[in-house]
Amino acid sequence: MIGKVFNNRYQIQEKLGAGGTAIVYRGQDLLLNRAVTIKILREEFANNGELVRRFRHEAQAVASLSHSNIVSVYDVGYEDNMHYIVMEFVEGESLKEYIKRKGPLRLSEACNIITQILAGVQHAHEHGIIHRDIKPHNILLGVDGRAKVTDFGIAVGMSDVTMTYNSTTRIMGSVHYISPEQVQGQAATDKSDIYSCGVVFYEMLTGRVPYQGETPISIAMQHVQGELALPNQVNPQVPASISYVVTRAMRRNPETRYDSAAEMADAVRAAYQSVQESEGDQVTDATISMRNPLKRKKDGKSVIIERAKDEEDDGETSRRFTPGRIALLALAVALVGAIIWMATQLTGMLIHDDPATVPLVTGQSQAEAEAALTAAGLVAKIEYEASDTVDEGIVISQSVSDGQKVSKGREIELTVSSGAAKVEVPPLVGSSQRIAQLTLTNLGLNVEIDSEYNSEVDKDQVIMQSPEGGTQVEPGSTVKLLISLGEEPVRFNMINMVGLTQAEAQKYISDNKLNLASINRERSDEVEAGIVIGQTPGEGVSVASGDEVTLTVSEGPGPTLRSYVVNYRLPEDVDENGEAVELLHTVTITVDDIKGSREVFSQQLSGGSSVAYTADYYNRGVITLYVDGVEAFSAEVP
């Protein structure tokens, strides 16, 4: 691949990396003499309609954007069964590599990078594009310090109602940075990108991602149910105001996040400015405090900083403490003291005036407990609490123990059982079966699965649920899920693909919704490179959409072209008297070799004529000459 030139212009020079569906190269624009990045869809996916659509969509999405914090797209094309995108080349490294190398970033640096990212994201949102996969791996840091957002491969338009799971339940986006609504199978919005930006900011400030786990599913579920350690708890150097910006961006309810990427960027700048001003205020406060006799540390020892005395201070103090003001202050203190003493005496009289004895009501029903307290001259104040051990409506505890003497009319707090805690069934329609089952199991609910074919709902996604989302149920209750089996498969007999080109075979597989499991390549002296020489399942086998197909493709060198000279003389024609006559005869030559049978020569010749014809064949075969349809000569050639 190195050295290949696309469109007579873009030359591949160096491999930069590879992903599951594409390979990225550094290249050179020979026309403009500048470095470019060339992204090529892997050859085995060249006829996969969905992947090609997403690959082209990436180019179309970014081509509509023009911003200094978004990697530019220069060109897109298709050549030699390869789809490619030509993009701006950024000299530098990814933000992920930078964080791995440096650990937690300086506050000023982290704030600078995130505001650049948000500027690019805001521009995309203003043009109706949701990125859906914001992560440090997709942020490039140039040597000039500029951050650029790249890889819009799974971006969607804001008007698209796009779920986050495809037919194979693969989460679209990286689990460490995915938003809760995407995990739950809901449509991604601009708020989803804001959540991911919050996670990226979190990682820059702390040097780690907020949620970790053994499997991608367990990590994804923590975005929905996990407890978030605040950035300033992980890294005490992070100011509380900055930590607040991160946690607001990462709120689970999209409606409570920032309304836009621009608003989040403004919040970052404001928080950073407050930190700067706070540091400045500390210096000012220290200067002011030098005027008061405070203890300060100096060289590890406590020293007294004497109050500076000046005429202004002495004058101010003398004006504050005049004899008249001192007398008024004394009178106020005396009045407050008298009020407090009278209140104390009155309280004592009330307490000892006909006290009531608190009855034992714990274990009684709420009605019985209220009646008992009323009879004792007391007032019941009811608080409800869920309990798995105390029946609903029974008093769990009382605020004052039985037998104690209290004043009549006093409120006694009763904690009454509201029964076992209810569980709210989450909305799961549209989620994958795996996520739905995990969610319900984590809530202590049982799951009952049924399934049916459905052409409108992707395979393995929830079509219906019972009870519906939002319903309150007892712990251990069963939730029924109806799961889609996808479109009902149509069975048909497999054709013979041997002899087709690889591209033709892949198109047949894609058009019939079969899955290409693998492509094996074998050396062949008989079949040219790129031609199918084997298949599984074979011709005539019954298959259905979704079944896997394996192809074996020749890698050449293919058959050898050889030649054979046919020399033949037609007999002379004579009449019944033996006299020479001139008649025309149809002479044909056929070749039968590894490429099949074909006619290579046909002419009208008179008797006595000679035929000298060079016939081409591949590897080996049989060359036959016919006169007027009758075999006149045949030769097996090696």
N, C-alpha and C positions, 0 to 999 in steps of 0.2 A: 504493500500500500504506500510506503514511503516513496516519494517522487511522483506519485500519480497526480495528474492535473485534471481538475473538473472545469468544464465549460471553457477550455483553453485559457484559463485564467488563474484558478486557485490551486496552488501546488502544495501537497501534503509534505511536511518536513519532519514532524516529530509527534509521537504518541504521548498525549498528556494524561489520559485515564480512560476508564471504561465503566459502563454501568450495565444494568440488566438488558437494556434494549438498544443502547447506542454507545458508540466509541467516539472519543473526543481527541482531535489532533490540533497541533499548532501548524499553521500553514502560512503561505505568502501569497498576497494578491500581486500577481505579476504585472498587472496593468497599472495599479496605483503604487506599487512598490511599498507595501505596508504589511505588517504582521496581522494575521487573522486567526480566529478559532473556527475549526471546521468540525461540526457534529454530524456523524454518519449513523443512520439507523442500521442495526445489524442485518446482514444479508438474509438470515433465516426469517426475519420479520417483514421483508420487503413486500410480501403479498398478504400480510395480516391487516385487513381493512381497518380494525379499531386502532392498532398501534400507528399505522400510517396516518390515520386521521388525527390522532393526538400529536404526532410528530409535526405534521403540517400546521396544526393549530398553534403549536408553540411559536412557530415562525410568524404566523399571522397575528397572534396576540401581541408579540413584542414589536413587530414591524409597525403597529399602530401607535406605539409609544415613542416619545423622544424626550429623554430626561437624563441629566448628568449622573443620576444614581441608578440607572438601569442600563444593563449591557445592550448595546445596539445590535440589531440584525441588519446585515448588508444584502444578503441574497439567499435564495432557496432554490433547489433544483433536484432533478432526477436523472441519473446517468449510469449506464452499465448495471441496471437493476439495484441501484443504491440511491436512497433518498438522503439529501444532505442539507444542512443549514450553515451559512457562513455568517459569523458574528464578530463583533469587536473583540480584539485580544487585549486582555488586562494583564499587565506585567505585575506579578505579586503573588499572593497566596489567598486561600479561603479563610474566612473568619474562624472556621473550626480549627484549621491548622494553627492559626495565630493564637487562639485560646489555649490549645494544647501546649504550645511552645512557651507561653508567657504566664499561664494561670490567670487568676482574677486580674482584670485590667484596672488601671487607674481610673478614678471616678470621672475625671475630665475626658479621658479617652473613650470610655464606655458611652458617656452621654453624647459625645461627638458622633460616634459610629451609629448609635441607635437613631439619632435625629436624621442622619443621612438615609438610613434604611427606610425610616418612616416617610421621608420626602419622596423616595421612589415608589413606595407602596401607595401613598396618597395619589400620586400622578396616575398610577395604574387604576386605582379605584375611580378617579375622576373620568377615566376613559372606559369605564364599565368592565374592567378586568379584575377578577379575584385570583390571587396567586395560588392559594391553597397548600403551598409547601414551603413556607418561609422557614428557613433553618440556617445555621451558620455555614453549612456546606454550600449553600446557594448564595452566599454573600462573598464577593471577591473584594479584597483590599489591595488597591493599587499602590505602587511605590510612592505615588504622590499623596497618599493618605485618603484618597477618595474611595468610598464604599459603593459597590454596585450590586444590585439585585439581578440574579440570573436564573435560568432554568424555569421557564414558565410552561413546562411540559404538561402539567395537569391543571393549568389555569382554566377558568371558565368565565363566561360573561355573567354579569349580575342578574340578567333576566333569565338565565338558565335555571331550571329546578333540577339540580344535580345532586344526587345522593353520594355519600362518601364511600360506598362499597360497590364493587363491580360484581360480575356474575361469579367470580371465584372468591368473593368475600375478602379480597385483599384490600387493606386499608389504603386509601389514596392519600399519601402524605406520610411523613415520618412520625412514628409513635411518640418520640420524646417531645415533639413540638406541636402535635395535633390538638385541635380544640375539642372540648367536651361534646359539643353538638355534632362534630364530625364522627367522633367515636360512637355516638348513639344513633348514627345513621341519618341525621338530619341534613338538610341542605346547607352547604357552606355559604357564608356571606362575608362582607367586608369585615365584620366583627371577628370572624374566624382568623383572618390575617392579623388583626390587632392582638388576639390572644397569642398567636405564634411569635409576634414581635416581642410580647411581654416575656415569653420563655427565653428568647434569644438574649434579651436584656438581662434576665436573671442569670443566664450562664456567663455572660461577660462579667458581671459583678461578683459572682461567687466561684467561678471556675468549674461549675458542675451543673448538670441538668436537674430540674426540680424533682423529677420522679424517676425511679429506677426499679428494675424488676428482673425476674428470670426469663420471661417471655415477652414478645411484643404485645400480646393480649393483656398480660398483667400490668404492663406499663401504661397501655392505653386506658385501662379501666381506672387507674389512679387519677387521671385527669377528670374523671367523673365523680369518684368517691374518695380519693386519697386526701390526706391532710398535708397541706402545703407548709413547709418550713420557710419562714419569711427570709428574704435576702439578708437583712441585718442580723438575723439569728445565725445564719450560716457564716456570714462575714461581718463581724462587728464594725468594720471600717465603713460599711455602707450606711449613709445617713437615713434616718427614719423617713424623711420626705421622699427620697428616691425609692426606698423600699415600698412606700405607698403607691407610687406610680406603677411599679411592677405588678403589685398584687391587684390593683384595680384593672389593669389590662388583662390579668389572668382570672378574672371572676368567672365563675361557671355559668352564670346567667348572662348571655350576650347583651341584654338590654342595659345592664349595669356597668358595662365596660365604657371606654371612651367612645364618643359618637363617631370619631373619625381618626385616621392616622395623624392628621394635622393637629387635632386636639391633644392627642397623646404627646406629640413632639413639643407642643407648647407647654404641656405639663412637665415634661422632662427639663426644659429650659428654665421654667419657673422654679422647680425644685432645686435645680443646681444653683440658680441665682440666690435662692434663700440660704443655701449652704454657704455660699461665698459671703453673703451679708452677715450670716450668723457668726462666721469666723471673724469678720471685721468687728462685730458688736462685742465679741469677747475681748478684743484688744482695747476697745473703747471703755468697756466696763472695768477692765484692769486699771486703766488710767484714772477713771473716776474713783475707784476704790482706794487709790493711794492717799486720798484726802481723809480717810477714816483710820482709826487705830486698829488695824486688823493684823492677825498673825499670818505671816507668809513664810514659805519655805525658801531658804537661801543656803546653798551649799549643804543641803541635808539637815540644816538646823532651823528651828523656829526663831524668827526674829520679829520684833514689834515694829510696825511702820507707824510712826507718830502722826497724829492729825496735824495738819498745817493750820496755824492760827493766823487770821488776818482780821482787819477791822470790819470787813463785810460780814464775816461769820459771827463775830462778837455782837455786832449790831442786830443781826437777824435773830440770834438766840435771845438777846435781851428783850426784843419785841414780842417773842412768842411767850415768854414766861414772866408776865407782869403780875403783881399781887392780885389784881382783880380777877385775872384769868385763873389763877391758882385757886382762889376761893370758890369760883363757879365749878371748877373741876371737882373739888372736894365735896360740894353739895350734891353733884350728880352721882358720885360714887356712893354717898350715904343713902340717896334715894333708891338706887338699884339694889343695895344691900337690904334695905327694909322690905322691898317688894319680894325679894328672894326668900327672906325669913318668913313673911306672911304666907307665901305659897307653900312653904315647907310645913308650916303649922296646919294649914287648911288640909293639905294632903294627908297628913297624919291623922287628923280627925276623921276624914272620909274613910280612910283605910280601917280605922278601928270602930267605925260606926256600923254596927250590925253586919259583920263580915259573912260571906257565903263560903260554904265548903264545896270544893270542886269534886263532882262525882266521877267515877270511873266509867268512861264511855267507849274506850278502845275495844274493838271487837263487836260493837253493836252496829245496827243499821243506822244510816244517816238520820232517818226519822226518829228512831228511838233515842239517839244521842241528842238531837235538838230538843226533844221533849224533856229529857232529863236535865239539860242545862237550863232550859226555861223555868222548870220547876224549882231549880236552885237559885233563881234570880240572876242567871248569867246569860250571855248572848253567844250563840255559835257563829263562828266565821269559817266558812267552808272553803277548802282548797282540794282540788282533785289531783290524783297522781296515779299513773298506770302501774299495775302490779300483776306479776305472773303468779303470785302466791296467795293474794287476798282477793276474795270474790268482789265483784262490782257492787258498789253501794255500802260497803262495810268500812267502818272507821279504822284506819291503819294506826294513827297516833293522835295524841292531843298535846297542845303546847304547854299546859300546866298539869302537873301530876295530880292524881286523885288524892283527896284528903287535905290539900293545901287550902289555907284561908286567904280569900281575896275579897275585895270590895264588890258589893252587888252591882250588876250592870256591866261588869268587865267582859270583854270579848275573849273567848277561848277559841283558839285556832284548831280546827279539826282537819286532818288529812284523810280524805275519803278515796277509796280505790275506785278508779274508773275502769277496772278490768284489765285484761292483758293489753299491752300496747298494740295499737293497730299499725299495719304496714300499708303504705300507699303504693299501689301497683304503678310502676312507671309506664309511660307510653312507649311501646316497642314496635309498632307497625313501621316497617321500612328498615328495621335493624336486621343484622345478620342473625342467623340461628345461634351461632356461637356466642355473640355478644349478649343476645337476649337471655340465653340460658345462664351465662355467668352473672348477669345483672340480677336475675331472680334468685339464683342460689345464694348470692352474697346478701340478699335481703331476707334469707330464711324461708323462702317460698319454694314450693315444689312445682315441677314443670311437666306438662303433658303435651306431647308433640303429635300433631297430625299433619299430613301433607297432601298436596294436590298439584296437578299441572296448571300453570297460569302463564299465559303469553305476555301479560302486562307487567308482571313482577319478576325481577331477576331471581335466578335460582338461589336457594338457601336464605332468602329474605322473608320476614314475617309479613303475611297477608292480613291476618286478623288475630285478635287476642280476646280472651274472656277470663276474668273481668276486664273492662276497658281501662286504659291509663287514667290515673287519678282516683280510682276506687280504693276505699279503705277496707282492708281485709285482716283477718286474724293471722298471726304468725303461723307458718306451716301450711297455709292454704295452698290450693293448687291453681295455677294459672295455665290455661290452655292456649297453645300457640298453633296457628295454621301456617305451615311453611310452604313456600313455593318450590316446586320441582322444576320451574322454568317452563319454557315452551314444550309442549308434548312432542317427543321426537317422532319424525317420520322415517320409517324404515325403507331402505332401498338396497339394491345390489350394487356392490362396488364394481366400477369399470376397470378395464385393464389400462393402467397408466404407463406401463413399460413402453418406451419409445418416445414418450412425451418429454419436453424439456422440463427442467426443474421448475421454472416459473409457471409453465402450463399446469403441472401437477399441483403446485401450491395454490393456484387460483381455483382449481377444481375442489380442493380440500376446503378452502375458505368459503367458496360459494355454497357448498353443501353443509356448512357449519360443523365440519369435522375438526378435530384438533390434531395438528402436526406434532407428534411426540418427539421425533428426532429424524435427522438426515444422516445416513451412513454413506461414506464415500469409499469406492473400491476402484483399484486399477483395472483397466479393461483395454485389451488390444483390439477388440471388435466393435466397441461402441465409443463414440466421441464423447469428450468431456461435457458434463452438464446435462446428459440424457439419463432418464430414469431406467435402471436395469433390474429393479426389484421393488416389491411393495408388500406390506402386511397391513391389513388383510388382503388376500389375493382377489383376483377377478371373480365376480359372481357371489362373493360372500355377503350375507345380509348384514348391513350396518345401519346405525341411526345417528342423527345429529348429536354431537358431543363425544362420539367414539374417537379413539386415538388411531392415527395412521403413521406408519414408519416407512420412509422412502430410502432406497439405496440408489445412489447416483454415481455414474461413471466419472472418474477423475482423469480418464484418458490413459495412454496417448491416443487411443482409437485405432481404427483399421488402417492398414497400409495399402496405398493405391498402387496397383500393378497393371501391366499391359500385356495383351496377347494379339499377334498378327494373324488374322484369318486369311488364308490363301485358298481360293477355290475357282475352278473353271467350269462354266456351264457346258453341258453336252451340246453339240451342234444339232440343229433340228433338220430332219429330212422328211420328204413326203413318202407315200406308199411305194413310189418307184425308186426311192433312194436318192432322189434329187434334193439338194440343199434348199431349204426354205428359211425365211426370216420371221421368227415369232418372238413376241415379248413375254417375259416371265417376271413375276414379282419375287424379288429376293429380299428376305429379312434376316437380321441377326439379333438374337436375344442374349442377355447376360443374366445369369441366376447366381447371386452371391449373398453375402451376409446382410446386404441391404435390400434383398428381395429380387424379384424378377422384373426385367424391364427390356423394352425393345430399343436397340441402339442404332439400327441401320435398316433402311427400307428404300429399294430402288427398283425401277423397271429396266431390265436388261435383256438383250437378245441372246439367243443360243450361241454358244461358243465364246461368250464374253468371260473375262476374268475379274474376280473380286479380290482386292487386297485391302483389308480394313483392319485398323488397330483398335481393339476393344479394350476399354478400361474396366477393371474389376477390383474389388477389395478383398484382400487376404487370399481367398480361394473361391472357386465356383465352377460353373459349367457354361460354356459358350456354344450356342447352337445356330446353324444356318439353315433356313427353310427356302425352298423353291416352290412357289405357288402353294404354300401352306404345308408342304411335305418336307419332313426333315431330310436334309441332304448331307449334313456334316455336324458332328458334335465332338467337343473336346473338354475334358476335365482339366482345369488349370490349378496349379498349386497356390 
